[in-house]
Amino acid sequence: MSADPTQVLAFETDCHIFDGCGFPAPGLHSFLFEPIFGDADSSVYFNKTMLLALLGSVIILAFFWAAFRKPKVVPGKLQMVAEAGYDFVRRGIVYETLGKKEGEKYVPFMVATFFFVWMMNLWSIIPVAQFPVTSVIAYPAGLALVIYVMWMSVTFKRHGFIGGLKNLTGYDKSLGGILPLVMLIEFFSNVLVRPFTHAVRLFANMFAGHTLLLLFTIASWYLLNGIGIAYAGVSFVMVIVMTAFELFIQAVQAYVFVLLACSFLQGAVAEHH
């Protein structure tokens, strides 16, 4: 019995061990969804991933609007939580990397990026949704591209064209004969490798985490038959463990993504690499 490619939840299959059917292992099909409306061949296309990204954006906007629309000197619970989150990104990431003077202007963008990435990651463990938006490479790549454009813009605006090239290539005449090699490596690393790894790091962690959650969840359901029930219990324990682990990884990946963005900007405003 083959599983429908659009099905990714354990309870969506009637296949169990000893029923003469193979294990419906998760794969690339677990990351593909039929369009809610439109189709891939037309200019109008909207699927579950896009819906989650849209809902996540609305949730973040609604949360901060509700928290700060009537700010109080003595904050209520919602305002206190929002202020704590905002201050964590501002002081714990931006100020620590860029300093207060340079970093202040980037705080709103970095706060928005942090909570957007975190929310997109969190969809993985939210019932019904159960899918991390950032496990689709287009979303991390789009975010990384925005940060890349910002990084390049700040670099050349701060140093000019020649100075910007020197900044990106690690120009240092004291290196002597190895300077051309160092400049080539630095240019390749900064202009090509960094934006690629920035996107892939987030994507790969969310892709792998979701695959493992699916694996143990489907296994728990698949093993619910005969003596396999004993193994299903072990698999279900792993689902709980992996869910807790994913909660940690989701927050860490949002933190790392913004931290790297700030480090790129720190390099852009620095006089020497």
Backbone bond lengths (Angstrom), bond angles and torsions (degrees), N, CA, C in turn:
res aa  C-N    CA-C-N  psi(-1)  N-CA   C-N-CA  omega(-1)  CA-C   N-CA-C  phi
1 M - - - 1.475 - - 1.518 108.73 -
2 S 1.287 118.20 124.56 1.464 121.31 -179.04 1.506 109.97 -99.95
3 A 1.315 115.38 142.57 1.461 120.65 -178.09 1.505 110.65 -81.22
4 D 1.308 115.69 145.89 1.461 121.45 174.20 1.523 108.62 -62.02
5 P 1.365 118.95 129.24 1.459 121.20 -178.23 1.511 114.09 -58.76
6 T 1.315 118.45 -20.47 1.469 119.77 -178.81 1.523 111.61 -89.36
7 Q 1.329 117.35 -3.47 1.447 120.40 -177.33 1.518 110.01 -95.32
8 V 1.312 116.55 128.68 1.461 120.33 -178.05 1.530 112.62 -129.23
9 L 1.328 118.54 -2.10 1.457 120.81 -177.52 1.520 110.11 -101.40
10 A 1.350 114.68 146.30 1.462 119.86 -174.66 1.517 112.29 -59.32
11 F 1.324 116.93 -39.21 1.458 119.22 -174.17 1.520 113.07 -79.72
12 E 1.307 117.74 3.04 1.465 120.46 -178.39 1.530 112.31 -90.74
13 T 1.304 117.47 5.37 1.459 119.75 178.01 1.524 110.19 -128.03
14 D 1.321 116.54 146.86 1.468 121.96 178.12 1.514 111.20 -96.04
15 C 1.322 117.42 8.44 1.454 121.61 -176.58 1.529 111.20 -81.51
16 H 1.359 116.25 125.08 1.462 121.76 176.78 1.526 109.39 -129.81
17 I 1.321 115.18 159.54 1.460 120.32 176.98 1.538 109.38 -61.61
18 F 1.310 116.32 146.76 1.466 124.85 -178.71 1.529 112.87 73.00
19 D 1.358 116.85 6.05 1.469 119.67 177.33 1.525 111.51 -95.74
20 G 1.308 116.47 3.39 1.457 120.23 179.25 1.516 113.56 84.59
21 C 1.315 116.56 15.29 1.469 119.42 178.82 1.516 109.06 -121.07
22 G 1.304 115.88 152.24 1.454 121.09 -179.48 1.517 112.31 -79.55
23 F 1.317 114.81 163.91 1.462 120.44 179.51 1.528 109.89 -68.62
24 P 1.332 118.49 123.86 1.480 121.53 -178.45 1.522 110.70 -78.97
25 A 1.312 116.22 73.44 1.464 121.44 -174.34 1.520 111.89 -63.54
26 P 1.328 117.06 143.71 1.472 120.19 175.77 1.526 109.97 -69.58
27 G 1.293 115.86 154.47 1.464 121.54 179.12 1.508 109.97 -161.51
28 L 1.309 116.52 -157.70 1.466 119.77 -179.82 1.523 111.65 -60.80
29 H 1.336 116.52 -30.18 1.464 119.49 179.37 1.532 111.72 -62.70
30 S 1.346 116.62 -21.25 1.465 120.44 -179.81 1.517 112.42 -73.61
31 F 1.324 116.59 -9.31 1.455 121.62 -178.93 1.535 111.57 -110.90
32 L 1.322 115.58 9.22 1.465 120.73 179.63 1.518 109.31 -112.76
33 F 1.330 116.09 137.51 1.461 120.83 -178.86 1.520 110.00 -131.55
34 E 1.310 114.22 142.45 1.460 119.46 174.26 1.522 109.64 -65.80
35 P 1.326 118.83 145.48 1.473 120.30 179.18 1.518 111.95 -64.25
36 I 1.323 115.60 141.14 1.463 120.59 174.35 1.521 108.98 -69.88
37 F 1.329 114.57 -40.58 1.468 120.55 168.95 1.514 108.18 -150.54
38 G 1.330 115.76 157.99 1.458 121.05 -175.54 1.521 110.49 80.76
39 D 1.318 116.89 -174.31 1.459 121.63 176.47 1.526 109.33 -150.07
40 A 1.323 114.48 165.61 1.469 120.73 -173.81 1.526 112.41 -65.26
41 D 1.315 117.71 -20.44 1.461 120.59 -177.82 1.524 112.95 -89.56
42 S 1.325 116.58 -4.28 1.461 119.57 -179.00 1.522 110.20 -111.72
43 S 1.311 116.25 172.85 1.468 121.10 179.52 1.522 111.36 -78.66
44 V 1.332 117.16 -12.86 1.463 121.99 179.28 1.525 108.63 -106.79
45 Y 1.320 115.88 115.70 1.467 120.40 -177.86 1.517 108.53 -149.80
46 F 1.320 116.54 125.10 1.467 121.19 -177.83 1.512 108.82 -144.86
47 N 1.344 116.05 118.72 1.457 119.05 -178.26 1.534 111.25 -124.26
48 K 1.315 116.11 -172.45 1.458 121.31 -175.90 1.523 112.22 -60.67
49 T 1.330 117.42 -40.73 1.467 120.78 -179.48 1.521 110.86 -60.83
50 M 1.317 116.89 -44.50 1.464 121.66 178.78 1.527 110.92 -64.71
51 L 1.319 116.07 -38.42 1.463 120.22 178.91 1.526 110.56 -63.50
52 L 1.333 116.99 -43.23 1.460 120.79 179.17 1.528 111.49 -65.08
53 A 1.335 116.77 -39.49 1.465 120.39 177.87 1.527 110.47 -63.24
54 L 1.323 116.00 -41.44 1.460 120.81 179.30 1.528 111.18 -67.35
55 L 1.322 116.53 -46.47 1.461 120.68 179.37 1.537 110.90 -62.91
56 G 1.333 116.08 -40.39 1.454 119.93 178.50 1.514 112.10 -60.99
57 S 1.325 116.48 -42.04 1.466 120.99 178.30 1.526 111.01 -63.32
58 V 1.329 116.14 -42.18 1.462 120.88 179.57 1.529 110.48 -65.02
59 I 1.329 116.82 -41.19 1.470 121.17 179.80 1.523 110.81 -61.90
60 I 1.327 117.00 -44.42 1.470 121.02 -179.89 1.526 110.65 -63.99
61 L 1.325 116.35 -46.08 1.466 120.28 179.42 1.530 110.69 -62.39
62 A 1.312 116.54 -43.69 1.463 120.67 -179.12 1.530 110.95 -64.72
63 F 1.325 116.86 -39.44 1.461 121.17 -179.65 1.526 111.47 -62.40
64 F 1.329 117.04 -50.52 1.460 119.79 -177.81 1.535 111.61 -72.08
65 W 1.319 116.94 -31.55 1.464 119.32 176.47 1.520 110.18 -65.84
66 A 1.323 116.31 -44.92 1.464 120.39 179.40 1.530 111.07 -65.48
67 A 1.326 116.53 -34.62 1.463 120.37 -177.30 1.528 112.75 -74.34
68 F 1.336 116.54 -34.58 1.468 119.82 -171.56 1.530 115.06 -115.79
69 R 1.321 118.37 3.17 1.468 118.65 -177.30 1.533 111.09 -66.97
70 K 1.322 117.54 -30.80 1.465 121.53 175.29 1.536 108.65 -134.03
71 P 1.341 115.82 71.48 1.472 118.75 -176.38 1.522 112.07 -64.14
72 K 1.317 115.47 144.49 1.458 121.96 -179.16 1.522 109.66 -120.79
73 V 1.331 114.85 151.93 1.465 119.85 177.49 1.528 109.63 -62.30
74 V 1.318 115.72 -42.56 1.463 121.26 172.92 1.526 106.41 -101.30
75 P 1.331 116.93 99.92 1.473 119.68 -171.18 1.518 113.39 -69.12
76 G 1.342 113.92 147.88 1.453 119.67 171.88 1.518 109.52 -78.54
77 K 1.322 116.27 -177.11 1.465 120.33 -176.03 1.523 111.95 -62.19
78 L 1.332 117.49 -44.80 1.456 120.71 -177.98 1.528 111.17 -65.71
79 Q 1.317 116.16 -45.09 1.462 120.10 178.66 1.529 110.73 -64.23
80 M 1.314 116.51 -36.51 1.468 120.29 -179.91 1.528 110.93 -64.82
81 V 1.337 116.57 -42.30 1.466 120.81 178.90 1.529 110.47 -65.18
82 A 1.345 116.18 -44.20 1.461 120.19 179.93 1.520 111.48 -64.33
83 E 1.326 116.72 -41.60 1.466 120.66 178.37 1.522 111.29 -64.69
84 A 1.322 116.40 -38.42 1.462 120.34 179.14 1.526 110.65 -63.99
85 G 1.343 116.41 -43.14 1.462 120.41 178.36 1.516 112.18 -65.54
86 Y 1.330 115.60 -44.24 1.468 120.79 179.15 1.528 110.36 -62.39
87 D 1.326 115.94 -44.52 1.462 120.71 -176.95 1.528 111.30 -69.49
88 F 1.326 116.63 -31.77 1.464 119.97 178.03 1.525 110.44 -62.22
89 V 1.318 116.99 -46.46 1.467 120.39 179.59 1.526 110.33 -69.20
90 R 1.330 116.72 -42.95 1.464 120.49 -177.11 1.523 111.47 -63.24
91 R 1.332 116.55 -53.20 1.466 119.78 -175.19 1.528 112.81 -86.31
92 G 1.325 115.88 -39.91 1.459 119.56 -174.24 1.509 114.91 -78.34
93 I 1.341 117.30 -22.65 1.468 119.93 -178.60 1.525 111.37 -119.08
94 V 1.337 116.49 -59.95 1.467 120.23 -172.73 1.526 112.05 -67.03
95 Y 1.324 117.17 -53.88 1.468 120.08 -178.89 1.526 111.63 -63.16
96 E 1.334 116.43 -39.32 1.455 120.21 -178.91 1.529 111.80 -65.26
97 T 1.326 116.48 -29.74 1.466 120.43 -177.11 1.526 112.55 -94.78
98 L 1.322 115.99 -47.43 1.460 120.90 -174.10 1.520 114.07 -101.47
99 G 1.309 116.69 -15.41 1.446 119.98 -173.22 1.523 110.29 84.64
100 K 1.316 116.52 159.63 1.466 120.49 -176.11 1.518 112.44 -65.89
101 K 1.342 117.31 -43.53 1.459 121.32 -175.76 1.521 111.77 -64.28
102 E 1.327 117.38 -49.06 1.466 121.40 -178.99 1.522 112.03 -77.39
103 G 1.326 116.26 -33.10 1.450 119.32 -170.33 1.514 116.76 -85.12
104 E 1.334 117.71 -21.02 1.455 120.72 -173.59 1.521 113.16 -53.93
105 K 1.328 116.66 -41.76 1.465 119.95 -176.52 1.532 113.08 -68.83
106 Y 1.333 116.21 -18.96 1.466 119.78 -178.61 1.531 113.02 -97.43
107 V 1.324 117.22 -4.75 1.465 120.90 -175.80 1.535 112.61 -58.08
108 P 1.340 120.19 -50.26 1.476 118.55 -178.88 1.528 113.19 -57.77
109 F 1.327 116.59 -42.06 1.467 119.92 -179.96 1.524 110.81 -64.66
110 M 1.322 116.78 -44.20 1.462 120.37 -177.60 1.524 111.57 -68.35
111 V 1.326 116.94 -37.12 1.474 120.29 176.54 1.526 109.68 -63.16
112 A 1.341 116.20 -45.99 1.465 120.32 179.51 1.528 110.92 -61.81
113 T 1.326 116.70 -42.34 1.468 121.10 -179.89 1.521 111.13 -64.34
114 F 1.334 116.48 -44.76 1.466 120.58 -179.37 1.526 110.81 -58.79
115 F 1.328 117.15 -51.16 1.456 119.46 -175.43 1.526 112.16 -72.69
116 F 1.327 117.27 -28.76 1.462 119.64 175.45 1.524 110.09 -66.62
117 V 1.331 116.91 -49.50 1.464 120.37 179.86 1.525 110.47 -61.61
118 W 1.321 116.67 -43.96 1.468 120.50 -179.98 1.525 110.86 -60.88
119 M 1.326 117.14 -45.07 1.460 120.41 179.85 1.521 111.22 -63.75
120 M 1.339 116.84 -41.82 1.465 120.25 178.85 1.535 110.79 -63.02
121 N 1.323 116.45 -34.56 1.465 120.51 176.65 1.525 111.64 -70.78
122 L 1.327 115.66 -40.91 1.471 120.80 -175.23 1.526 113.73 -63.68
123 W 1.327 116.94 -24.34 1.468 118.50 179.68 1.522 111.31 -56.32
124 S 1.328 117.42 -22.22 1.462 121.60 -177.64 1.525 112.66 -59.78
125 I 1.332 117.13 -32.78 1.476 119.70 -174.71 1.526 112.54 -112.62
126 I 1.327 117.13 7.12 1.466 120.55 178.78 1.523 108.68 -88.15
127 P 1.339 117.89 124.02 1.468 120.45 -178.40 1.522 112.55 -51.55
128 V 1.312 115.48 147.43 1.459 126.21 -178.12 1.530 110.82 77.96
129 A 1.325 117.14 -51.75 1.473 119.86 178.43 1.526 108.95 -67.62
130 Q 1.312 117.17 -66.44 1.466 125.18 174.05 1.531 113.24 47.61
131 F 1.326 115.22 46.64 1.466 119.09 177.88 1.523 109.51 -158.00
132 P 1.344 118.14 122.03 1.462 120.20 178.11 1.528 110.87 -79.20
133 V 1.299 116.52 120.00 1.469 121.02 -177.95 1.524 111.08 -58.97
134 T 1.334 116.65 -34.90 1.459 120.89 -177.11 1.522 113.28 -73.91
135 S 1.343 118.09 -1.79 1.462 120.07 173.53 1.526 111.40 -81.40
136 V 1.324 116.27 -3.28 1.463 122.15 171.67 1.526 106.35 -100.26
137 I 1.303 117.90 118.18 1.455 123.22 -168.43 1.528 113.41 -57.72
138 A 1.322 118.13 -26.30 1.467 120.56 -177.82 1.522 112.18 -59.53
139 Y 1.316 118.20 -34.27 1.467 121.09 -176.05 1.536 111.98 -75.99
140 P 1.347 119.67 -50.56 1.464 118.09 173.71 1.524 112.48 -60.69
141 A 1.336 117.02 -37.09 1.461 120.30 -179.86 1.527 111.05 -65.52
142 G 1.332 116.86 -39.81 1.463 120.46 178.30 1.518 111.63 -64.41
143 L 1.331 116.62 -43.98 1.463 120.72 177.92 1.527 111.31 -64.83
144 A 1.328 116.29 -42.87 1.466 120.60 179.47 1.528 110.43 -63.80
145 L 1.321 117.05 -35.68 1.464 120.76 178.97 1.524 111.17 -65.69
146 V 1.326 117.03 -42.68 1.469 120.95 177.96 1.532 110.21 -59.45
147 I 1.328 116.12 -44.97 1.459 120.57 -179.73 1.523 111.03 -68.22
148 Y 1.316 116.46 -36.00 1.468 121.02 177.71 1.528 111.08 -62.80
149 V 1.320 116.38 -44.92 1.468 120.79 178.36 1.530 110.31 -62.85
150 M 1.333 116.57 -42.07 1.457 120.55 177.21 1.531 110.84 -61.60
151 W 1.313 116.04 -45.22 1.464 122.14 -179.95 1.529 111.42 -59.49
152 M 1.329 116.87 -49.59 1.465 120.68 179.77 1.524 111.18 -63.76
153 S 1.333 116.40 -40.43 1.471 120.51 -179.22 1.521 111.12 -62.73
154 V 1.331 116.41 -45.27 1.461 120.80 179.46 1.531 110.50 -64.77
155 T 1.326 116.35 -40.66 1.466 121.14 -179.17 1.521 111.49 -59.02
156 F 1.324 117.40 -52.22 1.466 120.41 -175.91 1.526 112.32 -77.48
157 K 1.331 116.97 -28.24 1.458 119.05 175.92 1.521 110.50 -69.34
158 R 1.322 117.71 -38.22 1.459 122.12 -177.36 1.538 111.55 -75.92
159 H 1.321 118.22 -38.89 1.463 121.37 -171.37 1.523 114.96 -112.24
160 G 1.332 117.22 -7.66 1.457 118.75 -173.55 1.520 110.08 80.73
161 F 1.337 116.91 176.57 1.459 120.17 -174.78 1.524 112.05 -65.72
162 I 1.340 116.97 -52.73 1.460 120.79 -178.43 1.532 110.48 -66.04
163 G 1.333 115.50 -45.89 1.460 119.33 179.12 1.513 112.07 -62.45
164 G 1.335 116.42 -36.13 1.462 120.48 178.20 1.515 111.81 -65.00
165 L 1.334 116.25 -41.12 1.465 120.06 177.12 1.527 110.69 -63.94
166 K 1.328 116.01 -39.92 1.467 119.42 177.99 1.527 110.51 -63.65
167 N 1.323 115.57 -39.25 1.464 120.51 179.30 1.523 110.63 -63.69
168 L 1.332 116.86 -43.79 1.462 121.30 -177.01 1.519 113.12 -73.79
169 T 1.333 116.38 -24.99 1.466 119.94 -176.86 1.522 112.92 -102.11
170 G 1.328 117.32 1.73 1.461 119.94 178.84 1.508 113.33 64.80
171 Y 1.323 115.96 37.35 1.476 120.24 -176.94 1.527 110.96 -60.40
172 D 1.321 114.71 126.59 1.469 121.82 177.23 1.528 106.91 -153.22
173 K 1.331 116.53 103.65 1.460 120.70 -173.83 1.522 113.03 -63.05
174 S 1.335 117.30 -16.91 1.462 119.61 178.87 1.529 112.02 -70.66
175 L 1.334 117.54 -11.06 1.464 120.89 178.75 1.525 112.73 -73.42
176 G 1.326 115.75 -17.18 1.458 120.51 175.87 1.516 113.29 66.38
177 G 1.344 116.52 -129.63 1.458 122.11 -172.12 1.515 114.74 -66.42
178 I 1.323 117.90 -23.63 1.473 119.13 -178.51 1.530 112.18 -89.33
179 L 1.340 116.39 0.50 1.461 120.08 -178.43 1.527 113.55 -55.24
180 P 1.369 119.43 -47.05 1.475 119.08 179.68 1.529 112.85 -57.58
181 L 1.343 116.02 -40.75 1.467 119.78 -179.84 1.523 110.67 -66.41
182 V 1.336 116.45 -43.52 1.462 120.94 179.15 1.520 110.61 -62.28
183 M 1.327 116.53 -43.01 1.469 120.77 -179.80 1.527 111.20 -63.40
184 L 1.331 116.58 -39.26 1.468 120.55 179.34 1.524 110.70 -65.39
185 I 1.331 116.13 -44.62 1.469 120.71 -179.93 1.525 110.73 -64.83
186 E 1.340 116.74 -44.74 1.459 121.30 -179.57 1.526 111.47 -64.28
187 F 1.321 116.35 -41.16 1.463 120.25 179.25 1.529 110.07 -63.67
188 F 1.326 116.62 -46.45 1.462 121.04 179.21 1.529 110.44 -61.47
189 S 1.346 116.01 -42.68 1.462 121.01 -178.85 1.525 111.70 -65.47
190 N 1.325 116.24 -47.90 1.468 120.40 -174.37 1.523 113.26 -74.81
191 V 1.313 116.43 -44.96 1.467 120.03 -171.93 1.518 112.90 -83.67
192 L 1.333 117.64 -29.52 1.462 120.03 -175.73 1.534 113.92 -114.04
193 V 1.325 116.85 -48.42 1.471 119.74 -172.49 1.527 112.30 -75.17
194 R 1.323 117.78 -45.98 1.467 120.87 -175.80 1.528 113.80 -56.58
195 P 1.330 119.18 -51.93 1.481 117.48 179.85 1.524 112.56 -63.56
196 F 1.343 116.72 -32.80 1.465 120.51 178.86 1.524 110.62 -65.72
197 T 1.343 116.45 -50.75 1.465 119.86 -178.91 1.523 111.90 -68.30
198 H 1.332 116.69 -28.76 1.463 120.39 177.66 1.523 110.57 -60.50
199 A 1.319 116.51 -43.02 1.460 121.12 179.56 1.521 111.52 -76.07
200 V 1.329 116.62 -44.75 1.469 120.97 -173.66 1.523 111.97 -67.97
201 R 1.333 117.65 -34.40 1.473 120.31 179.96 1.527 110.56 -58.07
202 L 1.314 117.07 -47.58 1.463 121.38 179.33 1.519 110.85 -67.22
203 F 1.321 116.31 -48.32 1.462 121.48 -178.95 1.530 111.89 -58.72
204 A 1.337 116.98 -48.81 1.459 121.08 -174.67 1.527 111.67 -64.36
205 N 1.323 117.02 -40.45 1.464 119.86 179.64 1.519 111.64 -65.55
206 M 1.326 117.21 -42.41 1.458 120.25 -179.78 1.531 111.90 -72.42
207 F 1.314 116.30 -35.97 1.470 121.00 177.79 1.523 110.11 -64.36
208 A 1.337 116.03 -47.97 1.460 120.28 -178.91 1.526 111.44 -66.07
209 G 1.328 116.78 -42.72 1.460 120.34 -179.64 1.518 111.80 -62.41
210 H 1.328 116.81 -42.85 1.466 120.18 -179.93 1.523 111.01 -67.05
211 T 1.324 116.43 -37.73 1.461 120.40 178.89 1.525 111.10 -63.11
212 L 1.335 116.88 -42.38 1.469 120.39 178.74 1.526 111.69 -65.86
213 L 1.334 116.46 -41.35 1.460 119.40 177.25 1.527 110.85 -61.17
214 L 1.321 115.89 -43.46 1.466 119.92 177.81 1.525 111.08 -62.61
215 L 1.313 115.80 -42.58 1.463 120.68 -177.42 1.519 111.20 -58.11
216 F 1.327 117.19 -50.31 1.463 120.62 -177.56 1.531 112.06 -73.26
217 T 1.342 116.63 -33.31 1.466 119.78 178.15 1.523 111.27 -66.60
218 I 1.318 116.50 -47.35 1.469 120.91 179.31 1.526 110.09 -65.68
219 A 1.346 115.41 -38.45 1.470 118.82 179.14 1.530 110.94 -63.07
220 S 1.331 117.14 -39.33 1.469 120.44 178.90 1.521 110.85 -59.33
221 W 1.330 115.67 -40.80 1.471 120.11 179.95 1.529 111.26 -74.77
222 Y 1.318 115.66 -40.94 1.471 120.87 -177.44 1.529 111.70 -63.77
223 L 1.328 116.90 -35.48 1.459 121.30 -175.64 1.529 113.42 -83.45
224 L 1.322 117.92 -3.86 1.470 121.33 -179.21 1.524 110.82 -75.26
225 N 1.325 115.05 70.90 1.463 120.23 179.84 1.527 108.78 -164.72
226 G 1.309 117.54 121.64 1.451 121.15 177.66 1.517 112.13 60.25
227 I 1.327 115.73 -137.66 1.455 121.33 -178.14 1.531 111.91 -67.25
228 G 1.307 115.30 -17.03 1.468 119.91 179.47 1.517 113.27 -64.54
229 I 1.340 117.46 -15.48 1.469 121.14 -179.76 1.524 110.95 -58.82
230 A 1.328 117.01 -36.80 1.469 120.77 179.32 1.521 110.69 -61.50
231 Y 1.336 116.31 -41.89 1.463 120.95 178.69 1.527 111.30 -72.39
232 A 1.327 116.02 -29.99 1.469 120.01 178.17 1.524 110.48 -62.65
233 G 1.351 116.68 -36.42 1.464 120.42 177.95 1.518 111.78 -62.95
234 V 1.336 116.18 -42.81 1.467 120.69 177.96 1.524 110.13 -62.63
235 S 1.319 115.71 -43.27 1.464 120.31 -179.98 1.526 111.17 -63.61
236 F 1.339 116.25 -37.56 1.467 119.57 179.82 1.524 111.11 -67.66
237 V 1.331 116.62 -36.34 1.472 120.12 175.19 1.526 109.44 -60.21
238 M 1.329 116.39 -39.75 1.463 120.72 178.45 1.528 111.41 -65.71
239 V 1.332 116.49 -32.49 1.465 119.77 175.87 1.527 109.90 -61.08
240 I 1.343 116.26 -45.20 1.466 121.01 179.80 1.527 110.72 -64.66
241 V 1.331 115.87 -43.90 1.472 120.34 179.49 1.525 110.54 -62.68
242 M 1.331 116.97 -46.16 1.459 121.21 -178.81 1.521 111.53 -66.48
243 T 1.331 117.07 -33.71 1.465 119.94 177.88 1.522 110.52 -65.57
244 A 1.337 116.26 -43.86 1.467 120.26 177.08 1.519 110.80 -63.25
245 F 1.324 116.37 -40.90 1.467 120.92 179.11 1.524 110.58 -65.11
246 E 1.327 116.08 -40.11 1.462 120.68 179.31 1.529 111.52 -63.73
247 L 1.326 116.59 -37.48 1.469 119.68 176.22 1.523 110.95 -56.61
248 F 1.314 115.54 -42.27 1.465 120.82 178.71 1.525 110.92 -67.89
249 I 1.315 116.77 -47.36 1.472 121.31 -177.86 1.527 111.42 -64.02
250 Q 1.315 116.99 -37.02 1.468 120.50 -179.60 1.523 111.12 -60.58
251 A 1.323 116.58 -44.52 1.466 120.63 178.57 1.522 111.12 -68.75
252 V 1.334 116.33 -41.19 1.465 120.35 -179.87 1.523 111.11 -62.73
253 Q 1.327 117.42 -41.76 1.465 120.56 -178.56 1.526 111.58 -67.49
254 A 1.315 117.74 -35.48 1.468 120.19 174.81 1.524 109.91 -64.78
255 Y 1.325 115.56 -42.10 1.470 121.32 178.55 1.528 110.88 -62.50
256 V 1.335 116.88 -48.61 1.462 121.53 -178.08 1.523 110.98 -63.82
257 F 1.328 117.19 -40.40 1.465 120.50 -178.94 1.528 110.53 -60.42
258 V 1.320 117.22 -45.65 1.466 121.18 -179.91 1.524 110.83 -72.64
259 L 1.316 116.98 -37.81 1.470 120.45 177.97 1.528 110.93 -59.68
260 L 1.335 116.89 -43.46 1.462 120.47 178.44 1.522 111.18 -65.99
261 A 1.332 116.84 -38.84 1.464 120.11 177.10 1.522 110.48 -59.74
262 C 1.316 116.35 -42.92 1.471 120.74 178.88 1.523 111.37 -67.40
263 S 1.327 117.25 -36.48 1.463 119.82 179.24 1.523 110.72 -67.69
264 F 1.339 117.54 -34.48 1.466 120.30 175.61 1.526 110.10 -62.77
265 L 1.329 115.61 -45.55 1.467 120.03 179.67 1.523 111.46 -66.89
266 Q 1.335 116.57 -34.43 1.458 119.43 177.16 1.532 110.74 -62.08
267 G 1.346 115.86 -39.62 1.444 119.92 175.92 1.519 112.27 -66.72
268 A 1.331 115.58 -32.07 1.472 119.77 -179.49 1.528 112.38 -68.33
269 V 1.324 117.28 -34.95 1.461 120.20 -177.34 1.525 112.11 -91.65
270 A 1.333 117.29 -9.43 1.462 120.41 -179.11 1.524 110.51 -76.03
271 E 1.312 115.82 149.01 1.456 120.68 178.33 1.525 111.10 -75.09
272 H 1.305 116.78 -32.68 1.468 120.61 179.95 1.521 108.12 -132.99
273 H 1.338 116.49 144.78 1.454 122.29 177.85 1.502 109.35 -75.37
